[in-house]
Amino acid sequence: MPFDTLISAPDLAKLLSRRDAPLLVDCRFDLMDPQAGQRAYRQAHIPGAHYLHLEDDLSGAVTGRNGRHPLPDREGFAARMAALGVDDDTQILAYDGAGGMYAARLWWLMRWIGHRAVAVLDGGLDAWTAAGYPMTEAPTPAAARAGRLCVREALVRTVSHQDVRGNLATRARLVVDARAPDRFRGENETIDPVGGHIPGARNRLFRDNLTALGYFRAPEDLRTAYATLLGEYRPEQTINQCGSGVTACHNLLAMEIAGLPGAALYPGSWSEWCVQPSAPIATGAGD
């Protein structure tokens, strides 16, 4: 069975020792210093890992109206992964140094193009190094051949700005915001031009999915937390968003781990919402 949510450091080490080793991707990034992740990768990374940049590889072109990290073109993203040697049956494993904050974006994108065999290293690089596994400066060789990766039916769902705008009147779906509580309330906004949140949204900071040591909480703990958050809404009636469609994927991964699949992503998230003409904005703690 493929790994399709999380993988532990010991299990990753075992897989990397096999002849049919998975494709490993380093997703480290820093919103305040976009080249920091690539520099860190060049200094040391898990042996065999390739590097993918959030803005260059895991996002599309920014127009000023579609958010800070819009989705890439599906065919173009599949071609980028195929260039690394990914086939339709390749196991993909992703890690970062931020509790899965960026690795979860790759996890979601692969599911978006219909690829189920993708998982995030639980605990990230800290878990790998704490277990005494090696790091290297050696560049990972390019793939000997391009992979055969087809874009298939998506395993995840998205909603548009207009979908979310229409939901304001019906409240048929619950919007869950993964940003920090102060940004949700409209305080201390330093990334986007306007503070606040989508009216009716509930706040679930993505880091609350993790233990103090940076591992994902147990499935039953996550299930209890999300069931309380969702209340009367079912998972498939839920829209996850954040600042730019990145950390919302962390909440989507947590819901999958919890056995609560089916929620949608609003890719443009707050960075798209807050620049749309007449889009209503709420402040404070929310409902």
Disulfide bonds with the S-S distance in Angstrom:
none
